[in-house]
Amino acid sequence: MGEKYIASVSSIAARFLGDELVVMSATDSAIFSLNPCAAAIWEAADGVTPLSELVEKSICTQFDIGLEQALADAEQLVSELAEHGILVVSDHPIAPETK
């Protein structure tokens, strides 16, 4: 399986409420409350850093979790958020959105 690259969608509304990040999908108005670990993935989703590197640097260093489990959890989260149009997932680096 190749690397995955993720990027957050700039048109998505996202605000921190305490330790959680609340994100609303523009496509179906679904609201997600992301815990600190999921919020760290969202914030690091730059489109050019491979997901495995992002998880290793942003998740494994901040939270007490091994890379294999963290990556499996991240892939599940990314898949769910991508289904709702909140993240873009690609097998190659993603060019930044232009405004």
N, CA, C and O atoms as CSV, one atom per row, in Angstrom:
chain,resi,resn,atom,element,x,y,z
A,1,MET,N,N,0.844,-1.180,0.000
A,1,MET,CA,C,0.000,0.000,0.000
A,1,MET,C,C,0.888,1.241,0.000
A,1,MET,O,O,1.838,1.319,0.779
A,2,GLY,N,N,0.592,2.205,-0.858
A,2,GLY,CA,C,1.385,3.415,-0.971
A,2,GLY,C,C,1.024,4.439,0.089
A,2,GLY,O,O,0.092,4.268,0.875
A,3,GLU,N,N,1.789,5.488,0.073
A,3,GLU,CA,C,1.550,6.584,1.018
A,3,GLU,C,C,0.247,7.300,0.709
A,3,GLU,O,O,-0.211,7.324,-0.433
A,4,LYS,N,N,-0.343,7.885,1.748
A,4,LYS,CA,C,-1.518,8.735,1.606
A,4,LYS,C,C,-1.116,10.141,2.011
A,4,LYS,O,O,-0.309,10.342,2.918
A,5,TYR,N,N,-1.690,11.097,1.325
A,5,TYR,CA,C,-1.494,12.510,1.646
A,5,TYR,C,C,-2.868,13.088,1.932
A,5,TYR,O,O,-3.836,12.769,1.241
A,6,ILE,N,N,-2.959,13.939,2.951
A,6,ILE,CA,C,-4.250,14.520,3.305
A,6,ILE,C,C,-4.136,16.035,3.407
A,6,ILE,O,O,-3.102,16.586,3.785
A,7,ALA,N,N,-5.231,16.677,3.058
A,7,ALA,CA,C,-5.301,18.131,3.174
A,7,ALA,C,C,-6.681,18.493,3.686
A,7,ALA,O,O,-7.679,17.900,3.277
A,8,SER,N,N,-6.735,19.460,4.575
A,8,SER,CA,C,-8.029,19.948,5.039
A,8,SER,C,C,-8.618,20.843,3.957
A,8,SER,O,O,-7.890,21.453,3.174
A,9,VAL,N,N,-9.924,20.912,3.926
A,9,VAL,CA,C,-10.630,21.722,2.946
A,9,VAL,C,C,-10.841,23.102,3.546
A,9,VAL,O,O,-11.414,23.232,4.628
A,10,SER,N,N,-10.381,24.130,2.847
A,10,SER,CA,C,-10.409,25.483,3.420
A,10,SER,C,C,-11.810,26.045,3.608
A,10,SER,O,O,-12.003,26.945,4.425
A,11,SER,N,N,-12.783,25.537,2.876
A,11,SER,CA,C,-14.144,26.068,2.998
A,11,SER,C,C,-14.919,25.471,4.178
A,11,SER,O,O,-16.081,25.817,4.394
A,12,ILE,N,N,-14.291,24.591,4.927
A,12,ILE,CA,C,-14.929,23.951,6.082
A,12,ILE,C,C,-14.831,24.858,7.300
A,12,ILE,O,O,-13.784,25.449,7.563
A,13,ALA,N,N,-15.921,24.961,8.035
A,13,ALA,CA,C,-15.914,25.738,9.276
A,13,ALA,C,C,-15.338,24.866,10.390
A,13,ALA,O,O,-15.789,23.740,10.603
A,14,ALA,N,N,-14.338,25.394,11.101
A,14,ALA,CA,C,-13.707,24.654,12.192
A,14,ALA,C,C,-13.344,25.622,13.306
A,14,ALA,O,O,-12.741,26.667,13.058
A,15,ARG,N,N,-13.712,25.272,14.539
A,15,ARG,CA,C,-13.419,26.111,15.704
A,15,ARG,C,C,-13.091,25.216,16.894
A,15,ARG,O,O,-13.687,24.156,17.085
A,16,PHE,N,N,-12.124,25.675,17.689
A,16,PHE,CA,C,-11.807,24.972,18.933
A,16,PHE,C,C,-12.796,25.388,20.013
A,16,PHE,O,O,-13.073,26.573,20.199
A,17,LEU,N,N,-13.321,24.398,20.718
A,17,LEU,CA,C,-14.140,24.604,21.901
A,17,LEU,C,C,-13.482,23.792,23.008
A,17,LEU,O,O,-13.674,22.580,23.102
A,18,GLY,N,N,-12.710,24.467,23.837
A,18,GLY,CA,C,-11.932,23.766,24.850
A,18,GLY,C,C,-10.854,22.945,24.177
A,18,GLY,O,O,-10.092,23.469,23.363
A,19,ASP,N,N,-10.776,21.654,24.507
A,19,ASP,CA,C,-9.775,20.754,23.933
A,19,ASP,C,C,-10.216,20.134,22.616
A,19,ASP,O,O,-9.412,19.491,21.940
A,20,GLU,N,N,-11.476,20.315,22.240
A,20,GLU,CA,C,-11.995,19.669,21.042
A,20,GLU,C,C,-12.124,20.653,19.887
A,20,GLU,O,O,-12.357,21.846,20.083
A,21,LEU,N,N,-11.967,20.125,18.687
A,21,LEU,CA,C,-12.133,20.913,17.473
A,21,LEU,C,C,-13.468,20.515,16.857
A,21,LEU,O,O,-13.689,19.341,16.560
A,22,VAL,N,N,-14.350,21.474,16.667
A,22,VAL,CA,C,-15.650,21.219,16.059
A,22,VAL,C,C,-15.548,21.602,14.584
A,22,VAL,O,O,-15.161,22.720,14.243
A,23,VAL,N,N,-15.904,20.648,13.713
A,23,VAL,CA,C,-15.788,20.826,12.272
A,23,VAL,C,C,-17.147,20.532,11.644
A,23,VAL,O,O,-17.803,19.554,11.999
A,24,MET,N,N,-17.566,21.387,10.704
A,24,MET,CA,C,-18.840,21.169,10.031
A,24,MET,C,C,-18.614,20.961,8.540
A,24,MET,O,O,-17.914,21.740,7.893
A,25,SER,N,N,-19.203,19.918,8.012
A,25,SER,CA,C,-19.126,19.605,6.596
A,25,SER,C,C,-20.058,20.507,5.802
A,25,SER,O,O,-21.224,20.675,6.158
A,26,ALA,N,N,-19.543,21.085,4.733
A,26,ALA,CA,C,-20.366,21.924,3.866
A,26,ALA,C,C,-21.254,21.076,2.959
A,26,ALA,O,O,-22.276,21.562,2.473
A,27,THR,N,N,-20.884,19.829,2.725
A,27,THR,CA,C,-21.650,18.998,1.800
A,27,THR,C,C,-22.928,18.436,2.412
A,27,THR,O,O,-23.953,18.353,1.735
A,28,ASP,N,N,-22.880,18.051,3.682
A,28,ASP,CA,C,-24.077,17.459,4.281
A,28,ASP,C,C,-24.411,18.029,5.658
A,28,ASP,O,O,-25.267,17.486,6.356
A,29,SER,N,N,-23.752,19.108,6.055
A,29,SER,CA,C,-23.968,19.785,7.340
A,29,SER,C,C,-23.700,18.898,8.548
A,29,SER,O,O,-24.147,19.210,9.652
A,30,ALA,N,N,-22.980,17.804,8.358
A,30,ALA,CA,C,-22.606,16.952,9.487
A,30,ALA,C,C,-21.601,17.709,10.354
A,30,ALA,O,O,-20.719,18.403,9.848
A,31,ILE,N,N,-21.753,17.563,11.652
A,31,ILE,CA,C,-20.857,18.210,12.604
A,31,ILE,C,C,-20.024,17.139,13.296
A,31,ILE,O,O,-20.548,16.129,13.767
A,32,PHE,N,N,-18.724,17.378,13.347
A,32,PHE,CA,C,-17.798,16.452,13.982
A,32,PHE,C,C,-17.099,17.159,15.129
A,32,PHE,O,O,-16.675,18.308,15.001
A,33,SER,N,N,-16.985,16.469,16.238
A,33,SER,CA,C,-16.233,16.965,17.376
A,33,SER,C,C,-14.967,16.115,17.459
A,33,SER,O,O,-15.019,14.937,17.812
A,34,LEU,N,N,-13.838,16.725,17.129
A,34,LEU,CA,C,-12.578,15.991,17.084
A,34,LEU,C,C,-11.834,16.114,18.404
A,34,LEU,O,O,-11.617,17.218,18.903
A,35,ASN,N,N,-11.446,14.984,18.962
A,35,ASN,CA,C,-10.671,14.986,20.200
A,35,ASN,C,C,-9.279,15.541,19.908
A,35,ASN,O,O,-8.949,15.761,18.742
A,36,PRO,N,N,-8.458,15.773,20.920
A,36,PRO,CA,C,-7.135,16.360,20.682
A,36,PRO,C,C,-6.271,15.590,19.679
A,36,PRO,O,O,-5.532,16.198,18.904
A,37,CYS,N,N,-6.358,14.280,19.687
A,37,CYS,CA,C,-5.564,13.474,18.749
A,37,CYS,C,C,-6.055,13.695,17.315
A,37,CYS,O,O,-5.247,13.927,16.416
A,38,ALA,N,N,-7.351,13.627,17.098
A,38,ALA,CA,C,-7.922,13.855,15.765
A,38,ALA,C,C,-7.687,15.298,15.319
A,38,ALA,O,O,-7.438,15.553,14.141
A,39,ALA,N,N,-7.766,16.233,16.253
A,39,ALA,CA,C,-7.516,17.641,15.932
A,39,ALA,C,C,-6.070,17.847,15.487
A,39,ALA,O,O,-5.809,18.659,14.600
A,40,ALA,N,N,-5.132,17.124,16.091
A,40,ALA,CA,C,-3.728,17.230,15.698
A,40,ALA,C,C,-3.536,16.757,14.252
A,40,ALA,O,O,-2.740,17.334,13.511
A,41,ILE,N,N,-4.255,15.722,13.857
A,41,ILE,CA,C,-4.195,15.237,12.469
A,41,ILE,C,C,-4.773,16.298,11.538
A,41,ILE,O,O,-4.180,16.605,10.504
A,42,TRP,N,N,-5.930,16.860,11.899
A,42,TRP,CA,C,-6.570,17.896,11.091
A,42,TRP,C,C,-5.619,19.083,10.884
A,42,TRP,O,O,-5.441,19.561,9.763
A,43,GLU,N,N,-5.024,19.540,11.964
A,43,GLU,CA,C,-4.150,20.706,11.887
A,43,GLU,C,C,-2.882,20.436,11.075
A,43,GLU,O,O,-2.358,21.348,10.437
A,44,ALA,N,N,-2.385,19.208,11.088
A,44,ALA,CA,C,-1.153,18.868,10.385
A,44,ALA,C,C,-1.393,18.478,8.921
A,44,ALA,O,O,-0.437,18.262,8.176
A,45,ALA,N,N,-2.646,18.388,8.509
A,45,ALA,CA,C,-2.999,17.952,7.154
A,45,ALA,C,C,-2.632,19.026,6.134
A,45,ALA,O,O,-3.464,19.852,5.757
A,46,ASP,N,N,-1.373,19.004,5.692
A,46,ASP,CA,C,-0.875,20.045,4.790
A,46,ASP,C,C,-0.871,19.634,3.323
A,46,ASP,O,O,-0.573,20.453,2.454
A,47,GLY,N,N,-1.197,18.385,3.039
A,47,GLY,CA,C,-1.248,17.913,1.660
A,47,GLY,C,C,0.087,17.465,1.091
A,47,GLY,O,O,0.118,16.826,0.039
A,48,VAL,N,N,1.177,17.779,1.747
A,48,VAL,CA,C,2.498,17.407,1.222
A,48,VAL,C,C,3.260,16.434,2.123
A,48,VAL,O,O,4.203,15.782,1.674
A,49,THR,N,N,2.862,16.337,3.372
A,49,THR,CA,C,3.508,15.402,4.298
A,49,THR,C,C,2.755,14.082,4.256
A,49,THR,O,O,1.537,14.070,4.441
A,50,PRO,N,N,3.443,12.970,4.019
A,50,PRO,CA,C,2.757,11.674,4.012
A,50,PRO,C,C,2.063,11.419,5.356
A,50,PRO,O,O,2.573,11.808,6.407
A,51,LEU,N,N,0.911,10.772,5.313
A,51,LEU,CA,C,0.140,10.499,6.530
A,51,LEU,C,C,0.976,9.765,7.564
A,51,LEU,O,O,0.895,10.079,8.752
A,52,SER,N,N,1.780,8.793,7.139
A,52,SER,CA,C,2.589,8.043,8.101
A,52,SER,C,C,3.570,8.952,8.840
A,52,SER,O,O,3.775,8.791,10.043
A,53,GLU,N,N,4.174,9.900,8.135
A,53,GLU,CA,C,5.099,10.845,8.765
A,53,GLU,C,C,4.352,11.811,9.681
A,53,GLU,O,O,4.814,12.130,10.776
A,54,LEU,N,N,3.215,12.261,9.223
A,54,LEU,CA,C,2.380,13.161,10.014
A,54,LEU,C,C,2.001,12.499,11.350
A,54,LEU,O,O,2.090,13.116,12.411
A,55,VAL,N,N,1.580,11.234,11.272
A,55,VAL,CA,C,1.179,10.495,12.478
A,55,VAL,C,C,2.379,10.295,13.395
A,55,VAL,O,O,2.277,10.480,14.607
A,56,GLU,N,N,3.506,9.919,12.819
A,56,GLU,CA,C,4.701,9.685,13.634
A,56,GLU,C,C,5.133,10.956,14.364
A,56,GLU,O,O,5.468,10.910,15.548
A,57,LYS,N,N,5.125,12.096,13.659
A,57,LYS,CA,C,5.598,13.348,14.248
A,57,LYS,C,C,4.543,14.069,15.090
A,57,LYS,O,O,4.875,14.658,16.119
A,58,SER,N,N,3.286,14.031,14.668
A,58,SER,CA,C,2.252,14.804,15.357
A,58,SER,C,C,1.470,14.009,16.401
A,58,SER,O,O,0.945,14.586,17.353
A,59,ILE,N,N,1.391,12.702,16.231
A,59,ILE,CA,C,0.571,11.895,17.143
A,59,ILE,C,C,1.442,11.105,18.116
A,59,ILE,O,O,1.273,11.214,19.331
A,60,CYS,N,N,2.356,10.326,17.598
A,60,CYS,CA,C,3.164,9.460,18.464
A,60,CYS,C,C,4.025,10.249,19.443
A,60,CYS,O,O,4.312,9.767,20.539
A,61,THR,N,N,4.440,11.458,19.063
A,61,THR,CA,C,5.260,12.259,19.970
A,61,THR,C,C,4.423,12.967,21.036
A,61,THR,O,O,4.932,13.273,22.114
A,62,GLN,N,N,3.145,13.231,20.749
A,62,GLN,CA,C,2.280,13.943,21.705
A,62,GLN,C,C,1.449,13.012,22.574
A,62,GLN,O,O,1.083,13.363,23.696
A,63,PHE,N,N,1.152,11.827,22.056
A,63,PHE,CA,C,0.255,10.907,22.755
A,63,PHE,C,C,0.974,9.577,22.953
A,63,PHE,O,O,1.851,9.215,22.168
A,64,ASP,N,N,0.607,8.864,23.987
A,64,ASP,CA,C,1.256,7.591,24.316
A,64,ASP,C,C,0.634,6.471,23.476
A,64,ASP,O,O,-0.217,5.720,23.953
A,65,ILE,N,N,1.080,6.373,22.207
A,65,ILE,CA,C,0.548,5.361,21.305
A,65,ILE,C,C,1.636,4.964,20.311
A,65,ILE,O,O,2.433,5.797,19.879
A,66,GLY,N,N,1.657,3.693,19.960
A,66,GLY,CA,C,2.624,3.200,18.991
A,66,GLY,C,C,2.237,3.580,17.575
A,66,GLY,O,O,1.070,3.851,17.293
A,67,LEU,N,N,3.220,3.600,16.682
A,67,LEU,CA,C,3.000,4.029,15.304
A,67,LEU,C,C,1.975,3.162,14.578
A,67,LEU,O,O,1.103,3.691,13.888
A,68,GLU,N,N,2.065,1.849,14.721
A,68,GLU,CA,C,1.152,0.958,13.998
A,68,GLU,C,C,-0.305,1.220,14.377
A,68,GLU,O,O,-1.156,1.347,13.497
A,69,GLN,N,N,-0.598,1.302,15.665
A,69,GLN,CA,C,-1.972,1.560,16.113
A,69,GLN,C,C,-2.413,2.973,15.753
A,69,GLN,O,O,-3.546,3.182,15.319
A,70,ALA,N,N,-1.520,3.941,15.931
A,70,ALA,CA,C,-1.855,5.330,15.610
A,70,ALA,C,C,-2.171,5.488,14.133
A,70,ALA,O,O,-3.107,6.202,13.775
A,71,LEU,N,N,-1.405,4.832,13.270
A,71,LEU,CA,C,-1.627,4.922,11.833
A,71,LEU,C,C,-2.945,4.254,11.440
A,71,LEU,O,O,-3.678,4.777,10.600
A,72,ALA,N,N,-3.247,3.114,12.036
A,72,ALA,CA,C,-4.520,2.443,11.744
A,72,ALA,C,C,-5.700,3.326,12.157
A,72,ALA,O,O,-6.670,3.457,11.411
A,73,ASP,N,N,-5.618,3.931,13.344
A,73,ASP,CA,C,-6.677,4.829,13.812
A,73,ASP,C,C,-6.786,6.061,12.913
A,73,ASP,O,O,-7.889,6.503,12.594
A,74,ALA,N,N,-5.642,6.613,12.507
A,74,ALA,CA,C,-5.631,7.802,11.657
A,74,ALA,C,C,-6.245,7.501,10.294
A,74,ALA,O,O,-7.004,8.314,9.766
A,75,GLU,N,N,-5.929,6.345,9.720
A,75,GLU,CA,C,-6.488,5.986,8.419
A,75,GLU,C,C,-8.002,5.856,8.487
A,75,GLU,O,O,-8.701,6.245,7.552
A,76,GLN,N,N,-8.512,5.314,9.587
A,76,GLN,CA,C,-9.959,5.189,9.765
A,76,GLN,C,C,-10.601,6.580,9.883
A,76,GLN,O,O,-11.619,6.850,9.246
A,77,LEU,N,N,-10.010,7.450,10.689
A,77,LEU,CA,C,-10.509,8.814,10.853
A,77,LEU,C,C,-10.486,9.564,9.529
A,77,LEU,O,O,-11.474,10.195,9.154
A,78,VAL,N,N,-9.371,9.498,8.824
A,78,VAL,CA,C,-9.210,10.194,7.550
A,78,VAL,C,C,-10.252,9.710,6.543
A,78,VAL,O,O,-10.835,10.517,5.820
A,79,SER,N,N,-10.484,8.422,6.492
A,79,SER,CA,C,-11.479,7.866,5.579
A,79,SER,C,C,-12.869,8.422,5.878
A,79,SER,O,O,-13.596,8.808,4.963
A,80,GLU,N,N,-13.233,8.461,7.151
A,80,GLU,CA,C,-14.547,8.974,7.544
A,80,GLU,C,C,-14.688,10.458,7.207
A,80,GLU,O,O,-15.711,10.880,6.666
A,81,LEU,N,N,-13.673,11.239,7.523
A,81,LEU,CA,C,-13.743,12.672,7.236
A,81,LEU,C,C,-13.741,12.951,5.739
A,81,LEU,O,O,-14.379,13.900,5.285
A,82,ALA,N,N,-13.030,12.135,4.970
A,82,ALA,CA,C,-13.012,12.304,3.516
A,82,ALA,C,C,-14.381,12.008,2.915
A,82,ALA,O,O,-14.792,12.661,1.956
A,83,GLU,N,N,-15.091,11.023,3.474
A,83,GLU,CA,C,-16.437,10.699,2.989
A,83,GLU,C,C,-17.386,11.887,3.121
A,83,GLU,O,O,-18.331,12.019,2.344
A,84,HIS,N,N,-17.138,12.737,4.092
A,84,HIS,CA,C,-17.988,13.904,4.331
A,84,HIS,C,C,-17.433,15.180,3.707
A,84,HIS,O,O,-17.968,16.265,3.933
A,85,GLY,N,N,-16.366,15.054,2.925
A,85,GLY,CA,C,-15.803,16.208,2.236
A,85,GLY,C,C,-15.017,17.156,3.126
A,85,GLY,O,O,-14.806,18.315,2.768
A,86,ILE,N,N,-14.580,16.670,4.290
A,86,ILE,CA,C,-13.850,17.498,5.246
A,86,ILE,C,C,-12.346,17.434,5.004
A,86,ILE,O,O,-11.629,18.401,5.261
A,87,LEU,N,N,-11.876,16.304,4.515
A,87,LEU,CA,C,-10.474,16.130,4.146
A,87,LEU,C,C,-10.400,15.621,2.711
A,87,LEU,O,O,-11.302,14.930,2.237
A,88,VAL,N,N,-9.325,15.969,2.034
A,88,VAL,CA,C,-9.026,15.436,0.713
A,88,VAL,C,C,-7.906,14.423,0.910
A,88,VAL,O,O,-6.929,14.699,1.605
A,89,VAL,N,N,-8.050,13.246,0.295
A,89,VAL,CA,C,-7.050,12.183,0.413
A,89,VAL,C,C,-6.543,11.844,-0.977
A,89,VAL,O,O,-7.321,11.744,-1.927
A,90,SER,N,N,-5.229,11.666,-1.090
A,90,SER,CA,C,-4.628,11.353,-2.380
A,90,SER,C,C,-3.435,10.424,-2.168
A,90,SER,O,O,-2.887,10.330,-1.070
A,91,ASP,N,N,-3.046,9.736,-3.250
A,91,ASP,CA,C,-1.849,8.899,-3.177
A,91,ASP,C,C,-0.610,9.661,-3.649
A,91,ASP,O,O,0.462,9.078,-3.809
A,92,HIS,N,N,-0.766,10.974,-3.871
A,92,HIS,CA,C,0.361,11.845,-4.217
A,92,HIS,C,C,0.150,13.204,-3.540
A,92,HIS,O,O,-0.976,13.534,-3.168
A,93,PRO,N,N,1.200,13.986,-3.377
A,93,PRO,CA,C,1.048,15.288,-2.713
A,93,PRO,C,C,-0.061,16.128,-3.364
A,93,PRO,O,O,-0.268,16.087,-4.576
A,94,ILE,N,N,-0.753,16.881,-2.528
A,94,ILE,CA,C,-1.903,17.685,-2.942
A,94,ILE,C,C,-1.478,19.150,-3.019
A,94,ILE,O,O,-0.935,19.702,-2.062
A,95,ALA,N,N,-1.729,19.759,-4.154
A,95,ALA,CA,C,-1.416,21.182,-4.313
A,95,ALA,C,C,-2.330,22.004,-3.416
A,95,ALA,O,O,-3.504,21.667,-3.262
A,96,PRO,N,N,-1.816,23.075,-2.824
A,96,PRO,CA,C,-2.651,23.912,-1.975
A,96,PRO,C,C,-3.782,24.553,-2.775
A,96,PRO,O,O,-3.630,24.855,-3.958
A,97,GLU,N,N,-4.928,24.756,-2.101
A,97,GLU,CA,C,-6.065,25.415,-2.742
A,97,GLU,C,C,-5.722,26.875,-2.980
A,97,GLU,O,O,-5.064,27.510,-2.156
A,98,THR,N,N,-6.165,27.395,-4.095
A,98,THR,CA,C,-5.982,28.822,-4.366
A,98,THR,C,C,-7.273,29.548,-4.042
A,98,THR,O,O,-8.367,29.010,-4.216
A,99,LYS,N,N,-7.131,30.771,-3.570
A,99,LYS,CA,C,-8.319,31.523,-3.155
A,99,LYS,C,C,-8.659,32.568,-4.163
A,99,LYS,O,O,-9.631,33.303,-3.987
